[in-house]
Amino acid sequence: MKIKCVPLGAGQDVGKSCVIVTLGGKMIMFDCGMHMGYQDDRRYPDFYRISKIGDFTQAIDCIVVTHFHLDHVGALPYFTEVCGYEGPIYMTYPTKALAPLMLEDYRKVTVERKGEQEQFSALQIQQCMKKVTAVDLRQTVTVDNDLQLRAYYAGHVLGAAMFYVKAGDSTIVYTGDYNMTPDRHLGAAQIDRLRPDLLITESTYATTVRDSKCAREREFLKSVHKCIDDGGKILIPVFALGRAQELCILLDDYWERMNIKAPIYFSAGLTMQANVYYKLLISWTNQKVKDTYVTRNTFDFKHVSPFDRSEMDAPGPCVLFATPGMLSGGLSLEVFKHWAPSERNMIILPGYCIAGTVGHKLMSGKPTRIELDKRTQIDVRCQIHHLSFSAHTDAKGIMDLVRHVDPRHVILVHGEKPKMATLKNRIMTELKIPCFYPANHELVEVPSHCIFKVDLSNRFVMHHLIDDVNDSQNSQNLSAPMDDMLETADGSSSIRNASSYSLPPTQVRTHVEGIAVNENSLRIKILHPIEAQACLADMKHDVSFSCFQTIFVEANGHGRLVDIGEKTILHSLYLELVKWVGNAVSREEDCIIGGSFCMRLCKGSVTQNGSEGQSESEFNHGIKDRDIGDSISCNPSSSRQKIEVECNWCYEDNSLANRVMGILRTLNLKLQQCLITGSSQCKESTNYHRY
Amino acid sequence: MRLTCLGERNGVVEAGEPACHLLEICDTRLLLECPLDLSALSYFLPTLLKRPEMVLSSNTKATGYDLKHGDAKTSSIPSRNYEPEHAYEHGSSSHIKRQKLLSHSDADGVASHLLCGLMRDWNAVNGSSPYKELDGQILIEAEPWYKTADLGLVDIPLLDAVIISNPIGMLGLPFLTRHPEFSAKIFATDATTKCGQLLIEELLSSHNEYVQLYGRSSIGKAPPWLELKHIAKLPSNIKDALYGVNGSTRANWHPIYSVADVRECIAKISRLHYGEEASVDGILVLKPSSSGFGIGASNWAMTVPWSRLTYIATSMRKSGSAMGLNLSALKGNQILLLSDLQASKMSNANPLATFQKTIGGDVDDPRASKKGSLRIRAQRFWPRRSAIGSTSQPSGDIISKQIQPCTVSPLISAEPLQATAMGSTEGTPQLQSVTSGRFLDVKWSETDIKESISTLAKEVKSAVSAGGCVLIPISPSGLIFELIEEIALELRSATVGHIPMFYVSSAAEELLAYSNIIPEWLGPSRQEKLYAGEALFGIAGLLKEKDLIPLHSLQTPEFLKLWQEPCVVFAAHWGLRMGPAVHLLHRWGKNMDNMLVLLEPSLDIQLALSPFQPLAIQVLRLAVISGLRPKEVPWVIEKLQPMFTLVPEFLQQSLSLNTEVRNPTSMHFYSSRQSVFLQDFPEEMQVEMSPELAANLKPKQLKTGKLTVAQLTADLCTKDGHWSLQMPKSSKNSLGSSQKYGCCWGVVNVLALVTALKDCGLSDLSVTKIDNDQSINLGNSPLEEVLNFDKVFIEIYSPSPASLAITSKATHISSDDPALRHLVTDAVSRSLERF
């Protein structure tokens, strides 16, 4: 099974993230973003590559959106409302709550301020969001029987998540944007060691290694403080969500500590509204912020108030957070026009600015005059600060994540081509993981982890995992271990074994043996060897045994064994064996049997040959003399006489046979008068003689 | 699988003790819930009459507190503020009274109030009995202890996991976790943990307040009321309620846990989100899903390699603000375990306390006559069911007196409630008002929670409009948010001016703040508020406008500053025995304008109110029924389609009568302290085989054609409940298998056999091959030709003679020497060419 991955956006680029992945027969779209740098068709991913006829609902099984930034969610209303996708869409609760704000803000800016034709209406945004299913972190969502997904905390912005998707046997992790270090209000990304077939990770800072955040924060606060002391105004163009809140926490805290009285303004509408959402969603922030909810919600800022346009030219220092970021229009640009000409004022640009925006012009070099449009030009005399407070992880973070998740393949997206190439080489050499960084519309195919599903029969599992106490007790009687055979012979070891009760195994690894059977190339089934006997009947190899054993008999001077009779001897032998092996053996007319085990007295019955001395020596020499002597020899003058028995058995009953043979070898059978005379009610007594 | 019900009451919700089960599945032992029997708390007196010595010290401390915080006016007010005439005036709602409600004098007040002729020792002869009879109820005069389920049946060190489905199920957890050998994992949803923590902390603070006021009755030893000699004298119904049948649950009583116990307990809980999978020992995978019972309340899906089990804890088909019952996440599991079902009969937790008492000699016992007068007074305010047992039978100079206390619950229960429980009269809440001293009973039927709440709110409004105060004893849960919202709405429409609402509980502030940060745990309508950017509950606005004031307790300076009557008070209570509700009830109980709202179905009103008698306050009962109703069981089964269903025994009849259960599920009934076994299922276990191992298999086609077989030696591995076959790490010889299973396969490779024999030192042998009836002696070093044969004989000469006869299907070994036989067998089984 192959996993196919095509970036429709963010391939060797930042902006309009959209990656199509086909795995396990399912097609999933990760993110549905727009490109902020383009104003034409290129701003949206080329959706018609997915389906030429535009039947997206049929083609795509689900859309997963990682966070609310426009380059990840911007094209969603267009895709659902204009292109007509009607399938499931998944995002986290905060993303679902905040994405419409971002979309609406974008729509307003394009339509009302830039005068362009709108791509989607406010109503369409609402309709689009109604189709979204909100998910919680680590919640396993079942899209359909073969498709499951799960969100992990990504830390980039509130509600940002990485998604783990399992379709059939193939697994994939798509990170979206993430941050491996906690910031003022968010925690660090957290994910399990999932070992997916494919990891698609962002690589915005593929080569950057960032220094400590503390130092940068200190520097930021110092310059702000200095500017305020000098009576300057500070403009911080931000997006309504994310960075604004983080900087605000920072400043609010600093104001409190340093007892600064200068006001902090939030551009009224959106940003203040965003704070309400942040208050509701405080459980998605980091632990420190979460703990504050009882006493004072961190997002109830003390020193922050909404901004009124009349205060734009009011005297005195202040700090203003204004949207949009990058100074691309709206209030922030308007305020910029007013404040830029004064040397006391300061512009702080947090984060990345896309080419073509005023923010980008300010960042590149130190311009003194900026051309806003053909008619307006602005003298820029204010101080300009750039803050790299990016909520993206750096190169080390990416490497750490890849190492931790331990995927079989890596694909890099959302980055700049040369840097991605460097990172790719690092991943290939340091982690030995195949790595790709496809351009837009470039197909990458990676093999999915090959998994064979097999069925384990119940008996196989029971045997290996559940040491059934009953089972082991039964087997104690029947099969003492072969290795202990000699010890078993005296019947003592079985008791020891019975006492060694084993706890159910909880170890992670169990050694198992079985038979793999495959019928008609259906699923492979693993059987317990005993179960396998049925289908392996013609493979079976019968192993059988036979042997002769000498037994010593004391008749206590009650005459010759000849007179006693074979049946009586056999019976007393039987009674003796029952004592040791219980009902594993039973008595037949002329033999003792137990399963395939069969013992009978040798033919030729009873003679007068042999003395005790002889018998001792005969025993010592083993069976050599078997053919000469008759099986039951008798010395009338001696009480000890010997008889010989013949035993046959099959492999299955080997352990029983071994026990019986052991008993026989050490047996000193005493036949008593009553028994000899045939009274079966009388108890015979025997004792054991150890050689 | 084995299920043992540890609760006394078979998982019946309304009887007060939530279900608690021990589930053994796949060698994993799980404890499902760890609740406390809160109904047992009502058997304690809300005060101690005989003050132990140490009380004095705590008393002086309280006095010191008064001097510090109370103004001159407060301390000058006489302590007899339990007299309603002195307590407050009506009509002037704007008049803010700064009265000390709670002080050492209040404690005195309660005690003296109880002593004024109403109370007598249960055992008149032995005045030291810890049991007191009061208003016809027998109560324990002691510091409260707490009753858990039968944890004695649980082998605590062997417990693998504890599953907590809702805050109620968490109350007993610190008793378990403080056991030194407790090592199990605890699983609960994040919101359940938070709410449970608040609940436990509230219990602790209420208890500590009790101790501070009245002192401890016993420290470090078993209290006298647990002694058998005292228990033996109790009437059997009380004995059974407190100590179980035959006193079997006497060991379930525990003294309160400490703050440290609670802290440790909370830290041990693994907090989950809905739908988050968690594994127990890598074998069992747990997944919570919403149950509709409250914020964070959950049902569980459990997966073991053999089977999947659904555990339905307390659930509600239609929920309030919390996320609704989600059954779709539990579909397709073979076993369904239903617990915490609503009883088919509205059970009165305490049957009528009817008992006989003999008083020797003294016919004109003043206390007896007072008792009688009390009864009459009680009758005036309280309805009585019938005249059973109200006659007294004097016989000689011995008075045999049957005391029939005022009965409240029979009136409520009886037929209509039972009918509601069975669902036959669903619809509007049933209101029953009672003449003189109104007693209202609103049955909370699940179909119209909102309607019930608004009914309640209207009642509250009318009580407040009449100048009364409303006391709503409540424990911290999601319900309170809805009540506050609805009542605030009604109050706003009332024309009586500003009436504040107070929430007096140690958890108040935190719970109210928490209400606004939990969008993930709420139902769709509340989640819409998140998307609209509004507060989830109207509470935030109420707090801002000071319409709702959270108070930590009645002893805080804020209380003195902000208190204002009439008002609506939500107050913590524990069986009306501890917490601020007790003091407020004591203060307001004598006035008919006031109203008491009781929400807990498990509360036995008669018992709970008995220490406060005589009461004039209106009582509104709104029993919040939790748990699925019996008639909903078939619906759940229908939805989930399990193969086996485990339900409490009391349902046996109603289910067998119910024809709705048509689907082929096999029902099993459990009852307390009995185990139900379910056989493991014959279903095959599916695992994954690693590609390396699969490549290593050498399958062989059998002659019959279809089958291919291969010998498998592998390691069965498990990780997070996920099983797979991997390449074996230990290089054990596969020889073992044939010996263990007493069976051999394949064909003997004679060449290998001879080599193996020689390796054992048996080199003195000769091989004879019989092919086409020709016997060929090959000596002791056979060559390739033995590969094809009909039959081969091998003779071994030393150390003792043995012989082998080998064909392609069988081998016969003859030897009389056991050691030699062992060696030869070993060699044969090793030289078998299997597949």
Contacts between the chains, C-beta under 8 A, distances in Angstrom:
chain1	res1	chain2	res2	distance
A	93	B	519	5.9
A	93	B	520	5.5
A	93	B	527	7.8
A	93	B	530	7.0
A	96	B	531	6.6
A	97	B	519	7.8
A	97	B	530	5.3
A	97	B	531	5.3
A	97	B	533	7.5
A	100	B	531	7.4
A	129	B	531	7.1
A	134	B	527	7.2
A	135	B	275	7.9
A	136	B	273	4.4
A	136	B	274	6.0
A	136	B	275	6.7
A	136	B	276	7.7
A	136	B	520	5.0
A	137	B	273	5.8
A	137	B	276	7.7
A	138	B	272	7.7
A	138	B	273	5.4
A	138	B	275	7.7
A	138	B	276	4.1
A	138	B	277	7.9
A	139	B	273	5.3
A	139	B	274	5.9
A	139	B	275	3.4
A	139	B	276	5.7
A	140	B	275	5.2
A	140	B	276	6.9
A	140	B	277	5.5
A	140	B	287	6.8
A	141	B	275	6.6
A	142	B	329	7.9
A	273	B	533	5.8
A	276	B	533	5.1
A	276	B	534	7.9
A	277	B	530	7.7
A	277	B	533	5.8
A	279	B	516	7.2
A	279	B	517	7.5
A	280	B	516	6.4
A	280	B	517	6.3
A	280	B	519	5.9
A	280	B	530	5.6
A	280	B	533	7.9
A	280	B	535	7.4
A	280	B	536	6.6
A	281	B	517	7.5
A	281	B	519	6.9
A	281	B	530	7.6
A	282	B	517	4.9
A	283	B	190	7.9
A	283	B	517	5.5
A	283	B	518	7.2
A	283	B	520	7.4
A	293	B	513	5.3
A	293	B	514	7.1
A	293	B	517	5.5
A	294	B	509	6.1
A	294	B	510	4.7
A	294	B	513	4.7
A	294	B	514	7.7
A	297	B	513	7.7
A	449	B	691	7.9
A	450	B	691	4.5
A	451	B	688	4.8
A	451	B	689	7.5
A	451	B	690	7.9
A	451	B	691	7.4
A	452	B	688	6.7
A	452	B	689	4.1
A	452	B	690	8.0
A	452	B	691	7.1
A	452	B	694	4.8
A	453	B	686	5.9
A	453	B	687	7.6
A	453	B	688	6.0
A	453	B	689	7.5
A	454	B	686	7.5
A	454	B	687	6.1
A	454	B	688	7.5
A	454	B	689	4.9
A	454	B	725	6.7
A	455	B	684	4.3
A	455	B	685	7.1
A	455	B	686	5.9
A	456	B	684	6.4
A	456	B	685	4.5
A	456	B	686	7.6
A	456	B	687	5.8
A	457	B	684	6.2
A	458	B	306	8.0
A	458	B	680	7.7
A	458	B	682	6.0
A	458	B	683	7.9
A	458	B	684	6.6
A	458	B	685	7.5
A	461	B	305	7.4
A	461	B	306	7.7
A	461	B	685	5.3
A	464	B	716	6.3
A	465	B	716	7.3
A	466	B	27	6.8
A	479	B	742	6.9
A	482	B	739	5.5
A	482	B	822	6.7
A	482	B	825	7.9
A	482	B	826	7.9
A	485	B	818	6.5
A	485	B	822	5.7
A	486	B	818	6.8
A	486	B	819	7.1
A	489	B	818	7.2
A	504	B	27	4.2
A	506	B	27	7.6
A	506	B	281	5.9
A	506	B	283	7.6
A	508	B	282	6.6
A	508	B	717	6.1
A	508	B	718	5.9
A	508	B	719	6.9
A	509	B	715	4.8
A	509	B	716	7.4
A	509	B	717	5.3
A	509	B	726	7.7
A	509	B	729	6.7
A	510	B	715	6.6
A	510	B	716	4.6
A	510	B	717	7.9
A	511	B	713	7.8
A	511	B	714	7.9
A	511	B	715	5.8
A	511	B	716	7.9
A	511	B	728	6.2
A	511	B	730	6.0
A	511	B	732	6.1
A	512	B	712	7.6
A	512	B	713	7.6
A	512	B	714	5.6
A	512	B	715	6.9
A	512	B	716	4.8
A	512	B	725	7.5
A	513	B	711	7.8
A	513	B	712	6.7
A	513	B	713	5.3
A	513	B	714	7.9
A	513	B	734	6.4
A	513	B	736	6.9
A	513	B	737	4.4
A	514	B	712	4.9
A	515	B	709	5.8
A	515	B	710	7.2
A	515	B	711	6.5
A	515	B	712	6.4
A	516	B	697	5.8
A	516	B	699	7.1
A	516	B	709	6.7
A	516	B	710	4.4
A	516	B	711	7.6
A	516	B	712	4.6
A	517	B	707	6.2
A	517	B	708	7.4
A	517	B	709	5.2
A	518	B	699	6.5
A	518	B	707	7.2
A	518	B	708	4.8
A	518	B	709	7.6
A	519	B	706	5.6
A	519	B	707	5.5
A	520	B	706	5.6
A	524	B	689	7.2
A	525	B	684	7.6
A	526	B	712	6.0
A	526	B	725	7.6
A	528	B	741	7.5
A	529	B	737	5.7
A	529	B	738	7.7
A	529	B	740	7.9
A	529	B	741	4.1
A	529	B	743	6.2
A	530	B	741	5.3
A	530	B	743	6.8
A	532	B	709	7.2
A	533	B	743	6.2
A	535	B	702	7.5
A	535	B	707	5.6
A	535	B	709	7.1
A	536	B	702	7.5
A	536	B	709	6.4
A	536	B	745	5.8
A	538	B	702	6.9
A	538	B	703	6.0
A	538	B	704	6.9
A	539	B	702	6.9
A	539	B	709	7.7
A	539	B	745	4.5
A	539	B	746	6.2
A	539	B	834	7.8
A	539	B	835	7.3
A	540	B	743	7.1
A	540	B	744	7.2
A	540	B	745	5.9
A	540	B	809	7.6
A	541	B	744	4.5
A	541	B	745	5.9
A	541	B	746	5.6
A	541	B	747	6.8
A	541	B	748	6.9
A	541	B	809	6.5
A	541	B	810	6.6
A	541	B	811	6.7
A	541	B	832	5.9
A	542	B	744	7.7
A	542	B	809	6.3
A	542	B	810	3.8
A	542	B	811	7.2
A	543	B	744	5.5
A	543	B	810	7.1
A	543	B	811	4.8
A	543	B	812	7.7
A	543	B	813	6.8
A	543	B	825	7.0
A	543	B	828	6.2
A	543	B	829	7.5
A	544	B	810	6.7
A	544	B	811	7.4
A	544	B	812	4.8
A	544	B	813	7.2
A	545	B	812	7.3
A	545	B	813	5.0
A	545	B	814	7.2
A	545	B	815	7.7
A	545	B	821	6.6
A	545	B	825	7.7
A	546	B	812	6.9
A	546	B	813	7.6
A	546	B	814	4.7
A	547	B	814	6.4
A	547	B	815	5.9
A	547	B	816	4.5
A	547	B	821	6.9
A	548	B	816	5.2
A	549	B	816	6.7
A	622	B	800	5.1
A	622	B	816	6.1
A	622	B	817	6.4
A	623	B	800	7.0
A	623	B	801	7.0
A	623	B	816	4.3
A	623	B	817	8.0
A	624	B	800	7.9
A	624	B	801	7.4
A	626	B	816	7.9
A	651	B	742	6.3
A	651	B	743	7.1
A	651	B	744	6.0
A	651	B	825	7.8
A	652	B	742	4.4
A	652	B	743	6.7
A	653	B	742	7.7
A	654	B	742	6.9
A	654	B	825	7.1
A	655	B	742	7.7
A	658	B	818	6.7
A	661	B	818	6.0
A	662	B	818	7.2
A	665	B	818	7.8
